[in-house]
Amino acid sequence: MTIVIAIDGPSGSGKSTVARAVAAELGLPVLDTGAMYRAVTLAALDAGATLDDATTCATIARASEISVEDGVTMLDGRDVSREIRGPLVTGAVSIVSAHREVREILVARQRAWVARHGGGVVEGRDIGTVVFPDATVKVFLVASEDERARRRHRDEIAAARAVAVEEVKAALDRRDAFDAGRVVSPMRAADDAIVIDTTNLDVDSVVTEVVARARSSEAR
Ligand code: DC
């Protein structure tokens, strides 16, 4: 049986942390699909493309060789792991990822990645709804706005990017509203997803719950 764990939710909800821990526990590889959208966005910015132009962005996506493995993102042979987390890409990624044509290309690559790896933990915004509607376990993580802004702010400081927490919160709100409000594959919990509020939860208890669900589905 191929095990696919879908982990969706807004930024700062704890997806990456939970995905990595669940993957380690179950011995599965993990795919960060946000990194793929970020890599295409970087390629579009580098090419000086008009980001609103779906056809151009799709052409760039098709031509870009992207690999996301073990936390390292490569774009056309270049390690862009750090660059894709910078403010330019973060400010533009919602526009590029809203294009249906771009999504079709990346969704096909995400499915191929899971087929190649024989399963995996996949994190994103539309994994349980669109990419893997038959996933073994679907989780949708949420957390309060303040807590998510605090976590993202911590990431920014750790990456030596000085920015005020209010600024992080405003950017996060804008991006989440855009990701949830877009026409194509909006961010939302699948009807059969377990919704977990991580505001006051430690990572271990979330991981324990997801792993238990995966093991019981596997046993069935
Ligand atoms: O998870 P992240 O913050 O790195 O994702 C970056 C952006 O990519 C996010 O604002 C929306 C988009 N995204 C998406 O549309 N679908 C996904 N499956 C993953 C990310």
Residues whose N, C-alpha, C, O or C-beta is under 5 A from the ligand:
A	BS01	DC	S11 T33 G34 A35 Y37 V93 S94 S97 E123 G124 R125 D126 R175 D179
